[in-house]
């Protein structure tokens, strides 16, 4: 009876009712992969860029069009039944344009302009901030203006700041001391204690030769840092225009941000001299044969840089994507089994490409695809007609998962929209593993042994039940035309079964200890 009560409580009969809120039609009516669904939470925003979820489950969005940071309070709806109940301005600073991050306790908000990084005391309950403190400066330049911020969960006293190049080919960046096209690391406690902002050039170099790594993320399981690179435009090689399909955009591996002995810590990733091959069929004269993912030179730099130098000196990407897709954010699911990437899309190739949300599968801390793969990317959400892009398309920028890793929030700066996406492969039922038989194996004749076996079998039965129910509920949702209230019940059902299996695991563990004790007594 207690288990039944817990089951009903976890199911949450009140939350199963569909929340009622305004239906907002997407400007571009994107297509989605099977199982992926979305809704527009808000529109009319001024170039929304970075997005993050605070400790109360509300959203903060940087409006890059000169509006500062806006806060969206959400109701308790599940899945696509989530609604915005209120929005308000949190930081009124027209210079803020992209970067946003929270301290590990959620009480300090960090945001960036093209020149500086600021810190604010933050009250998640009230949605208010204290006075801005300038903590990092010295990034004034032309060209790429975003300054991405990341505080790793595994190293929560570190603030990573990514800064791009001054122009397409910024030759100054061949010198590490230029402090451009780099990701640098700062200690938060020292930043907050300082009476004046530190120079960006004072940070530790995590990686350099990174033209414009706007997306930077931490694998939640390993703590390793990954970034996505926007490579060069208008490339020529040996006098031939190869820019329509080369170079590729990059997924780069940086290891742990506190492991100074790592093979990749502080290393050169190639730019401006070396870029990654995507379409190897049009790359001639490469030593040993051109292959996707290898570093190559082009006509953008003097002839003393060679393909062999690129191979010997610089770090190649783990995955190479198509040219000019413009990845602007990357977020891992809670299990580290996939990285979600927003591809903002091209401006300088025909036909246009990108403008989509994609997924890259991971296993044991690394991409499943090999480094020469051209098919590592799985499209999740895209525009129906890329030929209308970039003007008439949604162009994804910022990504942020909710606290449970089920809902993905995404901004589109071109359309001024804030999206909620489910079914990305990260919002499915995450069931705990059932306990394995050990001490009670072969003890079927004892009372405790039977109880243990019963608990194990009940866990197995529940897992089968939830998987079957997931399938049936999704089929029913499809018949109802993807009804939102229908979809909203699935996360609650998952949560209920999760609670039950955890209870059974706890019971089985206790019984197993008793069983082991009985066996020891008999042996004595």
MOURVEN-V256253 format. One line per field, one symbol per residue. ss: DSSP state (@ for helix, = for strand, . for the rest). psi: psi as a letter, one per 30 degrees, with the letter a starting at -180 (. if undefined). Layout:
ss=???
psi=???
This chain:
ss=.@@@@@@@@@@...................==....======.....======.....=====....=======....@@@..========........===.....=====....=======....==...=====.........====.......======.......@@@@.@@@...======@@@@@@....==@@@.=====......====......=====......==..==.......=======...........==......==...@@@............==..........@@@@@@@.....===.....======.....======............========..==.........======...@@@.......======......=====....======........................@@@@@@@@@@@@@@@@@@@@@@@@@@@@@@@@@....@@@@@@@@@@@@@@@@@@@@@@@@@@@@@@@@@@@@@@@@.
psi=eeeeeeeeeeeieeffkkkjlkkkkkefillllkfkllljelagljikckklkafgglkkkkjfggfbkkkjklaglkbfgklkfkklkejijffkfdkklllffgfkkklkafflklkkkkjeefhllakkkjfkahgklabkfkikkkjkefifgkjkkkkalfaejjffffkfffglhlklkkkeeeeffkflklkefflkjeklgjeiiekklkkfefglkklkkjallhkkkhfkjgffgllllkjkkfakfgifglffkglkgekfeklkkdjffgjlgkkfkkkkflkllagfllffkleeeeeeelkllekkllkgfikflkkklffgflkkkkjfllfhlklllbhlklkkklkhglkellfgkggfkjkeklkejffflfehlkjkdkkkllffgekkkkljeefhljlkklggffglkjklklkkkdffkggffleeeeeeeeeeeeeeeeeeeeeeeeeeeeeeeefghhkeeeeffeeeeeeeeeeeeeeeeeeeeeeeeeeeeeeeeee.
